[in-house]
Amino acid sequence: MKTPVKLVSVFVLVLLTGFITSLYGQIKVFDNGNVGIKYTTSTPSSKFVYNSTGESAYDIYFYAGDRSSSGATQKNVIATGTGSANHIYSFVGQAQTGANNYLYGVYGFSLSSTAISYGRTYGVYGAAGNATSGYNYGVYGYLTGTNNGTAVYGTTNGDISISGRYAGYFRGDVYVTGLLSTNTLTIRSSDVKFKTNIVTLTSSDAYDKLDKIRPTTYNLRQQEITSADSAKVAYLYDPDSEVFTKRKYGFIAQELQDVFPDLVYTLQDGTLGVDYTGMIPVIVQAIQEQRGKIEEMEATINELKKKVEELSSSK
């Protein structure tokens, strides 16, 4: 027995009505054209929202809800990409229009309104590994275009205009616990335009003080640090690194501070550090002073030799 066409049409209409009703409960287009998913109350402030009213400053606003469970990683939004193409992007952020604007390709923000003593925050967290050896980058910065700037900029003091093109630029203190290596020169800015109160070193500034300092050799002392897993012990230095295993040559900061206080600095953790580069002018001045004394002695010796020869020839 054939089902009448009219009955089939009614059945399909009933199914579509139910589907649209269910869909309308999850997705809603408001009178001003804004679209909301899992949000059907007042008109969203953003053009497209998920589970939130959004904010007028953002065209698209996703809110995945509060996360309060402990012990597991909570992911609000996940975007993945697989395949065999040359470049696969799981997420793309792009901003390239408008004049006199601050443009952010990706903006990461993680901050408590008041200082707290627990948890950790990461504005941007990058992890990468197990691709072609040598080509794994947790964070990759690339300065393109023709204007000055830097691929990676770290600061505790805000923006500045950068005169040049750099792979990395840091404004503020930088701390390294491992080996800091370079294949080229390490240059310390020493242009006269950055200096004031310039005074030539004297004998009392350098030569007379060198015998008061004690050169030493030593090994670094291992330090335990707080790790992400408090049940494990973490160390500041890699015990297998040559930075830790090889002996060092230098001064004791507390001792040097008594003789050259301007070459010793108090770091942010309260420990003392030495400006070893600053010792170079002191040593150069001492060598110049010593050379002057040697030249005076040589002149005296030559004069005495001349007098001895004159006395010998007069006999």
Phi and psi in degrees as a GROMACS rama.xvg file:
@    title "Ramachandran Plot"
@    xaxis  label "Phi"
@    yaxis  label "Psi"
@TYPE xy
-80.7155  138.622  LYS-2
-77.8809  130.335  THR-3
-59.8033  141.017  PRO-4
-59.0462  -38.2949  VAL-5
-63.8796  -39.1401  LYS-6
-66.6629  -40.3102  LEU-7
-61.9369  -42.1142  VAL-8
-62.5446  -40.3993  SER-9
-65.4715  -41.3094  VAL-10
-62.2101  -45.3863  PHE-11
-62.6296  -40.2159  VAL-12
-62.9263  -39.8724  LEU-13
-63.6243  -42.5832  VAL-14
-63.5414  -44.0258  LEU-15
-64.2132  -38.774  LEU-16
-63.4865  -42.7897  THR-17
-64.8376  -40.4458  GLY-18
-65.0744  -44.8255  PHE-19
-65.1297  -38.2094  ILE-20
-63.0771  -42.6279  THR-21
-66.1098  -42.4315  SER-22
-64.1807  -38.9934  LEU-23
-63.853  -27.8335  TYR-24
-71.3237  -19.4891  GLY-25
-105.431  -36.272  GLN-26
-121.664  131.509  ILE-27
-139.32  132.773  LYS-28
-100.079  120.754  VAL-29
-87.7086  170.996  PHE-30
-59.6736  -31.8858  ASP-31
-86.6971  4.32947  ASN-32
94.2718  -9.21041  GLY-33
-69.1173  148.198  ASN-34
-120.18  135.565  VAL-35
-125.446  136.707  GLY-36
-112.217  129.65  ILE-37
55.3919  31.9012  LYS-38
-151.908  110.716  TYR-39
-132.571  18.6877  THR-40
-91.7617  -116.962  THR-41
-71.0284  163.161  SER-42
-60.7622  127.869  THR-43
-63.0638  149.202  PRO-44
-78.2895  -28.7503  SER-45
-95.362  161.302  SER-46
-68.7355  -31.5977  LYS-47
-141.723  120.893  PHE-48
-128.8  155.262  VAL-49
-129.688  115.748  TYR-50
62.6458  26.7867  ASN-51
-164.622  159.493  SER-52
-76.6931  -16.9549  THR-53
78.5359  -169.131  GLY-54
-138.548  143.522  GLU-55
-62.9432  -23.4249  SER-56
-74.0153  -13.4198  ALA-57
-119.097  133.406  TYR-58
-71.2033  -38.7583  ASP-59
-123.795  132.552  ILE-60
-140.626  116.072  TYR-61
-109.542  133.965  PHE-62
-132.64  117.849  TYR-63
-95.6512  6.08766  ALA-64
93.651  163.207  GLY-65
-70.0668  148.836  ASP-66
-119.039  117.195  ARG-67
-125.956  -6.22498  SER-68
-73.8017  147.074  SER-69
-106.96  156.114  SER-70
90.4794  -13.1992  GLY-71
-128.574  151.784  ALA-72
-76.5495  128.039  THR-73
-104.596  127.176  GLN-74
-113.709  121.7  LYS-75
-81.3011  -49.8723  ASN-76
-132.28  129.315  VAL-77
-123.345  128.622  ILE-78
-127.731  128.342  ALA-79
-125.506  156.059  THR-80
-140.181  134.096  GLY-81
-137.039  165.309  THR-82
139.015  -163.748  GLY-83
-122.126  13.9426  SER-84
-71.1199  162.307  ALA-85
-65.0459  -41.63  ASN-86
-126.388  122.423  HIS-87
-122.472  124.221  ILE-88
-112.471  124.347  TYR-89
-82.2299  -25.9633  SER-90
-151.675  135.967  PHE-91
-125.66  125.858  VAL-92
-117.59  128.762  GLY-93
-140.294  133.959  GLN-94
-142.233  114.044  ALA-95
-147.868  30.895  GLN-96
-131.311  158.318  THR-97
95.4176  143.295  GLY-98
-101.089  148.784  ALA-99
57.9635  32.3564  ASN-100
-110.249  162.77  ASN-101
-99.9528  112.009  TYR-102
-105.384  133.051  LEU-103
-124.247  115.963  TYR-104
-66.2101  -45.94  GLY-105
-137.632  129.872  VAL-106
-120.511  115.61  TYR-107
-110.232  130.136  GLY-108
-139.554  120.892  PHE-109
-141.386  107.271  SER-110
-155.976  136.059  LEU-111
-89.5858  141.624  SER-112
-64.0839  -25.1239  SER-113
-129.35  151.511  THR-114
-65.4027  133.739  ALA-115
-126.049  165.979  ILE-116
-110.472  21.9165  SER-117
-144.4  163.113  TYR-118
78.3368  178.193  GLY-119
-139.523  149.488  ARG-120
-124.265  141.053  THR-121
-132.058  112.298  TYR-122
-63.7355  -46.5149  GLY-123
-137.985  128.038  VAL-124
-122.457  120.238  TYR-125
-120.336  135.603  GLY-126
-138.012  136.574  ALA-127
-150.358  151.341  ALA-128
179.016  163.472  GLY-129
65.2194  21.4785  ASN-130
-91.2898  -163.525  ALA-131
-50.6248  129.071  THR-132
-56.5667  129.424  SER-133
96.4289  -9.55255  GLY-134
-124.532  50.7234  TYR-135
-123.202  117.86  ASN-136
-125.879  116.614  TYR-137
-64.1285  -42.9218  GLY-138
-134.721  128.625  VAL-139
-119.592  120.019  TYR-140
-116.86  135.144  GLY-141
-136.807  117.431  TYR-142
-85.6913  115.245  LEU-143
-114.852  -175.438  THR-144
77.9205  -165.808  GLY-145
-117.455  -11.8789  THR-146
-81.0237  161.115  ASN-147
-67.6093  157.66  ASN-148
158.826  -159.858  GLY-149
-147.443  146.951  THR-150
-70.9563  -37.9728  ALA-151
-130.874  128.703  VAL-152
-126.305  123.516  TYR-153
-119.258  133.571  GLY-154
-152.434  152.105  THR-155
-116.239  7.47711  THR-156
-131.805  12.7883  ASN-157
90.4045  -172.546  GLY-158
-76.844  151.888  ASP-159
-143.139  161.742  ILE-160
-83.2767  126.415  SER-161
-100.294  123.296  ILE-162
-93.1984  83.9192  SER-163
142.195  -178.726  GLY-164
-122.324  120.775  ARG-165
-129.852  149.222  TYR-166
-73.2633  -34.5839  ALA-167
-146.781  144.112  GLY-168
-145.172  126.13  TYR-169
-120.565  129.036  PHE-170
-112.802  100.69  ARG-171
132.7  -179.253  GLY-172
-70.4365  141.734  ASP-173
-126.579  131.665  VAL-174
-120.995  129.663  TYR-175
-126.359  128.345  VAL-176
-96.0983  -20.0036  THR-177
-101.799  -164.612  GLY-178
-74.8673  127.258  LEU-179
-103.083  107.61  LEU-180
-115.077  156.525  SER-181
-147.826  146.69  THR-182
-92.6041  -6.12884  ASN-183
-126.936  -159.118  THR-184
-79.691  147.999  LEU-185
-101.759  114.495  THR-186
-108.56  131.175  ILE-187
-102.817  125.554  ARG-188
-58.5775  126.741  SER-189
-141.552  22.352  SER-190
-65.4753  141.154  ASP-191
-62.4673  -24.0721  VAL-192
-69.121  -14.7388  LYS-193
-96.4202  5.90199  PHE-194
-122.637  153.265  LYS-195
-146.208  166.649  THR-196
55.0551  44.8836  ASN-197
-75.5495  125.364  ILE-198
-134.944  135.788  VAL-199
-71.2296  137.803  THR-200
-65.8119  145.079  LEU-201
-113.978  175.2  THR-202
-59.0447  -39.7695  SER-203
-70.936  -22.2159  SER-204
-77.3403  -27.1113  ASP-205
-132.244  -68.9679  ALA-206
-55.8657  -43.3427  TYR-207
-73.8598  -14.0058  ASP-208
-100.979  -18.0884  LYS-209
-61.5672  -34.0298  LEU-210
-75.1144  -2.60694  ASP-211
-95.2504  -6.90707  LYS-212
-104.924  153.314  ILE-213
-114.38  106.853  ARG-214
-67.2931  140.935  PRO-215
-135.745  163.902  THR-216
-125.127  145.257  THR-217
-162.36  168.109  TYR-218
-110.741  151.132  ASN-219
-72.0175  140.662  LEU-220
-88.7077  129.123  ARG-221
-65.7221  144.99  GLN-222
-128.647  136.172  GLN-223
-85.5688  140.391  GLU-224
-128.5  161.978  ILE-225
-73.1065  126.792  THR-226
-103.938  168.763  SER-227
-61.758  -35.36  ALA-228
-103.709  105.524  ASP-229
-63.3842  -14.8177  SER-230
-78.9833  -14.2199  ALA-231
-104.966  152.339  LYS-232
-96.4447  126.24  VAL-233
-113.561  150.1  ALA-234
-117.834  148.588  TYR-235
-68.2398  -38.8822  LEU-236
-111.308  143.412  TYR-237
-69.2043  116.373  ASP-238
-63.2773  -18.5707  PRO-239
-94.6686  -7.07757  ASP-240
-75.0163  145.473  SER-241
-64.7243  -23.5312  GLU-242
-58.8165  -33.9861  VAL-243
-93.1987  -36.8092  PHE-244
-82.6849  -31.0788  THR-245
-83.6083  149.495  LYS-246
-74.5235  148.098  ARG-247
-108.259  159.556  LYS-248
-124.647  129.001  TYR-249
179.172  -156.841  GLY-250
-119.479  159.07  PHE-251
-86.419  121.546  ILE-252
-57.5777  -40.7114  ALA-253
-64.0864  -35.2854  GLN-254
-73.5841  -43.321  GLU-255
-65.0601  -31.6355  LEU-256
-61.3211  -31.3279  GLN-257
-69.3027  -27.4663  ASP-258
-101.198  -47.3381  VAL-259
-124.573  75.9663  PHE-260
-61.6475  -26.797  PRO-261
-74.744  -10.0482  ASP-262
-97.783  1.46643  LEU-263
-116.341  131.098  VAL-264
-121.56  147.419  TYR-265
-93.3904  117.272  THR-266
-76.7352  171.453  LEU-267
-66.1274  -23.4074  GLN-268
-89.7164  5.61183  ASP-269
93.4381  -12.7307  GLY-270
-78.4634  166.333  THR-271
-102.601  144.258  LEU-272
-128.151  155.827  GLY-273
-114.163  135.095  VAL-274
-85.858  87.1379  ASP-275
-67.4098  -32.7379  TYR-276
-61.7405  -33.383  THR-277
-66.2486  -16.3268  GLY-278
-75.7254  -20.378  MET-279
-61.0459  -50.6083  ILE-280
-60.1853  -34.5857  PRO-281
-63.5799  -45.0575  VAL-282
-67.099  -41.3251  ILE-283
-60.6694  -43.9138  VAL-284
-63.8598  -39.4723  GLN-285
-65.2934  -40.1341  ALA-286
-64.4804  -41.9339  ILE-287
-62.3334  -41.1544  GLN-288
-64.0569  -42.906  GLU-289
-66.0858  -39.7485  GLN-290
-63.0697  -39.7918  ARG-291
-61.743  -41.9891  GLY-292
-65.8048  -39.6085  LYS-293
-64.1067  -42.2458  ILE-294
-63.801  -37.6979  GLU-295
-64.2994  -42.4547  GLU-296
-65.0834  -41.4113  MET-297
-63.1644  -39.2842  GLU-298
-64.1103  -40.3145  ALA-299
-64.8268  -44.1823  THR-300
-62.4027  -43.279  ILE-301
-63.4712  -38.0053  ASN-302
-65.9668  -41.1754  GLU-303
-65.6751  -40.197  LEU-304
-61.0201  -41.3548  LYS-305
-62.5632  -41.9525  LYS-306
-67.2928  -38.9732  LYS-307
-62.2028  -43.4018  VAL-308
-63.3681  -39.8314  GLU-309
-64.9746  -39.0835  GLU-310
-67.1037  -38.6843  LEU-311
-66.8664  -38.5633  SER-312
-74.8298  -20.7055  SER-313
-82.1723  -12.2356  SER-314
